[in-house]
Amino acid sequence: MAIRIGISGWRYKPWRGVFYPAGLPQRRELEYAARSFASVELNGSFYSLQSPESWAAWAEQVPRDFVFAVKGPRYVTHMLRLRGAETALANFFASGVLQLGRHLGPLLWQLPPSMAYDRQVLDAFLGLLPRDTRAALALARRHEPARMRGRTALPAGPNRRLRHALEIRHDSFDDPGFVRLLRRHRVALVVSDTPGRFPYAEDVTAGFMYLRLHGDTELYRSGYGDAALDRWAARIRRWADGGEPRDARRFLDAPAPAAKRRDVYCYFDNDAKVHAPLDAQALYARLAR
């Protein structure tokens, strides 16, 4: 089991000369970030399908034990709104994401703020998600030939487990049935810290935890002070040890499934003022003590 602390994305102009050394070529920023953190959220995949060449290049630039969290396409979450998503998912997995191989970590699905909880729609979508790379490859083979011509990569390789995490942003998800649904599908509910902007819950719904820290007091812009980082370090230790914080905020008033240990993935998304990489380093230092 592992605790991985990282950042959401890595290519930000204000970080140059602050987090990244002055003069570091842009093409080497991922290499530098991957040596500074155990994981990074790859979020370009949210905005558009990436090329097979890009996926392969990213895999080549990171250390052996590094993993990417990959953000699923907004076409699936924000445009299709999870309905009729099988072909779009096939195109996504055919685009080359499986070329990450051992570096492919959890897949993040972020729902739009306007999307309310619909049990039937969500249940059907979660049932489509592949749980290992063999299933993802089978799904990828059902891609759209015309649209994906010359833009596919279907690599053979050892079968690896796939994990999925869901970030919600509508108050209607405050529903015990939603938590039970995630547990049945073994999909992690993202613990999303958004200074009161979006719903917050810490229900444990899978064999791992996925945290996104968007800012302590101001969304995307504020950093985390010593007290806040100490608090997050303590909570992460509890989850990693198989427990829960005593004051955990839940949608379902029921204990988490028993576990000896859990993997924890935590990403800072407060990048606007270069807080994210510095906060991530400070949190990791606390957990390494």
C-alpha positions as CSV (number, residue, x, y, z in Angstrom):
1,M,0.0,0.0,0.0
2,A,1.2,3.6,-0.7
3,I,0.5,7.2,0.1
4,R,1.0,9.3,-3.0
5,I,1.0,13.1,-2.7
6,G,1.1,15.1,-6.0
7,I,-0.2,17.9,-8.1
8,S,-3.0,18.4,-10.6
9,G,-1.2,19.1,-13.9
10,W,2.4,20.3,-14.3
11,R,2.5,22.9,-17.1
12,Y,1.9,26.3,-15.5
13,K,3.8,29.4,-16.6
14,P,3.8,31.1,-13.1
15,W,5.6,28.0,-11.7
16,R,8.7,28.7,-13.8
17,G,11.5,30.1,-11.8
18,V,9.5,29.4,-8.5
19,F,8.9,25.7,-8.4
20,Y,10.8,24.8,-11.6
21,P,14.4,26.0,-11.8
22,A,15.0,29.1,-13.9
23,G,16.0,28.1,-17.4
24,L,14.5,24.6,-17.2
25,P,13.2,23.8,-20.7
26,Q,9.4,23.3,-20.8
27,R,9.8,19.9,-22.4
28,R,11.5,18.8,-19.2
29,E,8.9,20.0,-16.7
30,L,7.2,16.6,-16.4
31,E,10.5,14.9,-15.8
32,Y,11.2,17.4,-13.0
33,A,7.7,17.1,-11.5
34,A,7.9,13.3,-11.6
35,R,11.1,13.3,-9.6
36,S,9.6,15.7,-7.1
37,F,6.3,13.8,-6.5
38,A,5.1,10.1,-6.6
39,S,2.1,11.0,-8.8
40,V,0.6,13.7,-10.9
41,E,-2.9,14.2,-12.2
42,L,-2.9,14.2,-16.0
43,N,-5.7,16.6,-16.9
44,G,-5.1,17.3,-20.6
45,S,-7.2,14.2,-21.2
46,F,-10.2,16.0,-19.7
47,Y,-10.2,18.6,-22.5
48,S,-9.6,16.5,-25.5
49,L,-8.4,13.1,-26.7
50,Q,-4.6,12.9,-26.5
51,S,-2.5,11.3,-29.2
52,P,-0.9,7.9,-28.9
53,E,2.5,9.6,-29.2
54,S,1.8,11.9,-26.2
55,W,0.8,9.0,-24.0
56,A,3.9,7.1,-24.9
57,A,6.2,10.1,-24.4
58,W,4.7,10.8,-20.9
59,A,5.4,7.2,-19.9
60,E,9.0,7.5,-21.0
61,Q,9.7,10.6,-18.9
62,V,8.8,9.3,-15.4
63,P,10.5,7.0,-12.9
64,R,9.7,3.3,-12.7
65,D,7.5,3.6,-9.6
66,F,5.7,6.8,-10.7
67,V,1.9,6.7,-11.5
68,F,-0.4,9.1,-13.3
69,A,-4.0,9.7,-12.2
70,V,-5.8,10.3,-15.5
71,K,-8.8,12.6,-15.7
72,G,-11.6,11.2,-17.9
73,P,-12.9,13.3,-20.8
74,R,-15.4,16.1,-20.2
75,Y,-17.1,14.9,-23.3
76,V,-18.3,11.9,-21.3
77,T,-19.0,13.8,-18.0
78,H,-20.1,17.3,-19.1
79,M,-21.5,16.8,-22.6
80,L,-23.0,13.3,-22.6
81,R,-23.6,13.7,-18.9
82,L,-22.8,9.9,-18.6
83,R,-25.6,8.9,-20.9
84,G,-24.9,6.6,-23.9
85,A,-21.1,6.9,-23.1
86,E,-19.9,3.5,-24.3
87,T,-18.5,4.6,-27.6
88,A,-16.9,7.7,-26.1
89,L,-15.3,5.5,-23.5
90,A,-14.1,3.2,-26.2
91,N,-12.5,6.1,-28.1
92,F,-10.8,7.3,-24.9
93,F,-9.2,4.0,-24.1
94,A,-8.3,3.5,-27.8
95,S,-6.5,6.8,-27.9
96,G,-3.4,5.5,-26.2
97,V,-4.0,5.8,-22.4
98,L,-3.1,2.1,-22.0
99,Q,0.4,2.9,-23.2
100,L,1.1,4.3,-19.7
101,G,1.3,0.6,-18.6
102,R,2.6,0.3,-15.1
103,H,2.3,4.1,-14.7
104,L,-1.5,4.1,-15.1
105,G,-3.0,4.9,-11.7
106,P,-6.7,5.8,-10.9
107,L,-9.0,7.3,-13.4
108,L,-10.9,10.4,-12.2
109,W,-14.4,11.3,-13.4
110,Q,-15.4,14.8,-12.5
111,L,-19.1,15.7,-12.8
112,P,-20.3,19.2,-13.6
113,P,-21.9,21.4,-10.9
114,S,-25.2,21.3,-12.7
115,M,-25.5,17.5,-12.8
116,A,-27.8,16.1,-10.1
117,Y,-27.8,12.6,-8.7
118,D,-29.7,10.2,-10.9
119,R,-29.2,6.6,-9.6
120,Q,-30.2,4.9,-12.9
121,V,-27.9,6.9,-15.0
122,L,-24.9,6.7,-12.6
123,D,-25.4,2.9,-12.1
124,A,-25.4,2.3,-15.8
125,F,-22.2,4.4,-16.3
126,L,-20.3,2.9,-13.5
127,G,-21.2,-0.5,-14.9
128,L,-19.4,0.4,-18.2
129,L,-16.1,1.3,-16.6
130,P,-13.4,-1.4,-17.1
131,R,-11.9,-2.8,-14.0
132,D,-8.7,-4.0,-15.5
133,T,-6.6,-3.3,-18.6
134,R,-7.8,-6.5,-20.4
135,A,-11.4,-5.2,-20.1
136,A,-10.3,-1.7,-21.2
137,L,-8.6,-3.1,-24.3
138,A,-11.7,-5.0,-25.2
139,L,-13.8,-1.8,-24.8
140,A,-11.2,0.1,-26.8
141,R,-11.6,-2.2,-29.8
142,R,-15.2,-1.0,-30.1
143,H,-14.0,2.6,-30.9
144,E,-15.2,4.6,-33.9
145,P,-13.0,3.6,-36.9
146,A,-13.6,6.7,-38.9
147,R,-13.1,9.2,-36.1
148,M,-10.1,7.4,-34.6
149,R,-8.3,6.4,-37.8
150,G,-4.6,6.8,-37.3
151,R,-5.1,7.9,-33.7
152,T,-5.3,4.6,-31.8
153,A,-2.9,2.5,-29.8
154,L,-4.1,-0.9,-28.5
155,P,-1.0,-2.3,-26.7
156,A,-0.8,-5.8,-25.5
157,G,0.7,-6.3,-22.0
158,P,0.2,-7.8,-18.6
159,N,-3.3,-7.4,-17.2
160,R,-3.4,-4.7,-14.6
161,R,-6.2,-3.6,-12.2
162,L,-7.9,-0.3,-13.0
163,R,-9.3,2.0,-10.3
164,H,-11.9,4.7,-10.7
165,A,-12.8,7.8,-8.6
166,L,-15.8,10.1,-8.9
167,E,-15.9,13.8,-8.0
168,I,-19.4,15.2,-7.5
169,R,-20.4,18.9,-7.4
170,H,-24.2,18.9,-6.8
171,D,-25.9,18.9,-3.4
172,S,-28.4,16.1,-4.5
173,F,-25.5,13.6,-4.1
174,D,-26.0,13.9,-0.3
175,D,-27.9,10.6,-0.4
176,P,-27.1,7.4,1.5
177,G,-28.1,5.4,-1.6
178,F,-25.4,7.2,-3.6
179,V,-22.7,5.9,-1.2
180,R,-24.1,2.4,-1.3
181,L,-24.0,2.5,-5.1
182,L,-20.3,3.6,-5.2
183,R,-19.5,0.8,-2.7
184,R,-21.2,-1.8,-4.9
185,H,-19.2,-0.7,-7.9
186,R,-16.0,-0.2,-5.8
187,V,-15.6,3.4,-7.1
188,A,-13.9,5.9,-4.7
189,L,-15.8,9.0,-3.7
190,V,-13.4,11.9,-4.2
191,V,-12.8,13.8,-0.9
192,S,-12.9,17.3,-2.6
193,D,-11.9,20.3,-0.5
194,T,-13.5,23.3,-2.2
195,P,-13.9,25.9,0.7
196,G,-17.7,25.3,0.9
197,R,-18.3,25.7,-2.8
198,F,-19.3,22.1,-3.6
199,P,-20.5,19.2,-1.5
200,Y,-18.0,17.6,0.9
201,A,-18.0,14.1,2.2
202,E,-15.5,11.5,3.3
203,D,-17.3,8.3,2.9
204,V,-15.0,5.4,2.2
205,T,-16.4,3.6,-0.9
206,A,-13.5,1.6,-2.3
207,G,-10.2,0.0,-1.3
208,F,-8.4,3.3,-1.8
209,M,-8.9,7.0,-1.1
210,Y,-8.7,9.9,-3.6
211,L,-8.3,13.5,-2.4
212,R,-8.4,16.7,-4.3
213,L,-7.4,19.8,-2.4
214,H,-8.5,22.9,-4.3
215,G,-7.7,25.6,-1.7
216,D,-8.0,26.0,2.0
217,T,-10.0,29.3,2.1
218,E,-10.3,30.4,-1.5
219,L,-11.0,28.0,-4.4
220,Y,-7.9,27.4,-6.6
221,R,-6.0,30.4,-5.2
222,S,-5.3,29.9,-1.5
223,G,-2.5,27.8,0.1
224,Y,-2.7,25.5,3.1
225,G,-1.1,26.7,6.3
226,D,0.7,24.6,8.9
227,A,-2.5,23.8,10.9
228,A,-4.4,22.7,7.7
229,L,-1.5,20.6,6.5
230,D,-1.2,18.9,9.9
231,R,-4.9,18.2,9.8
232,W,-4.7,16.6,6.4
233,A,-1.7,14.6,7.3
234,A,-3.5,13.1,10.3
235,R,-6.5,12.3,8.2
236,I,-4.5,10.6,5.5
237,R,-2.7,8.5,8.0
238,R,-6.0,7.3,9.4
239,W,-7.3,6.3,6.0
240,A,-4.0,4.7,5.0
241,D,-4.0,2.6,8.2
242,G,-7.5,1.3,7.3
243,G,-9.5,3.5,9.6
244,E,-11.4,6.8,9.4
245,P,-11.1,10.2,11.1
246,R,-13.3,10.3,14.2
247,D,-15.0,13.4,12.9
248,A,-15.4,12.1,9.3
249,R,-18.2,13.8,7.4
250,R,-20.4,11.3,5.6
251,F,-23.4,11.0,3.4
252,L,-24.1,7.6,4.8
253,D,-24.1,7.0,8.6
254,A,-22.3,3.7,8.4
255,P,-18.7,2.7,9.0
256,A,-16.3,2.1,6.2
257,P,-15.7,-1.5,5.1
258,A,-13.0,-3.2,7.1
259,A,-9.5,-2.8,5.8
260,K,-5.9,-3.4,7.1
261,R,-4.4,-0.7,4.9
262,R,-5.5,1.6,2.0
263,D,-3.7,3.4,-0.8
264,V,-4.2,7.1,-0.6
265,Y,-3.9,9.5,-3.6
266,C,-3.9,13.2,-2.8
267,Y,-3.5,16.0,-5.4
268,F,-3.3,19.7,-4.9
269,D,-5.2,21.8,-7.4
270,N,-4.6,25.3,-5.9
271,D,-2.2,26.2,-8.7
272,A,-3.2,29.8,-9.4
273,K,-0.5,31.3,-7.1
274,V,2.0,28.5,-7.2
275,H,0.7,27.0,-3.9
276,A,0.1,23.5,-5.3
277,P,3.7,22.2,-5.6
278,L,4.9,23.8,-2.4
279,D,1.9,22.6,-0.4
280,A,2.3,19.1,-1.8
281,Q,6.0,19.0,-0.8
282,A,5.1,20.3,2.7
283,L,2.4,17.6,3.2
284,Y,4.6,14.9,2.0
285,A,7.3,16.0,4.4
286,R,4.8,15.6,7.3
287,L,3.8,12.2,6.2
288,A,7.4,11.1,5.8
289,R,8.3,11.8,9.4
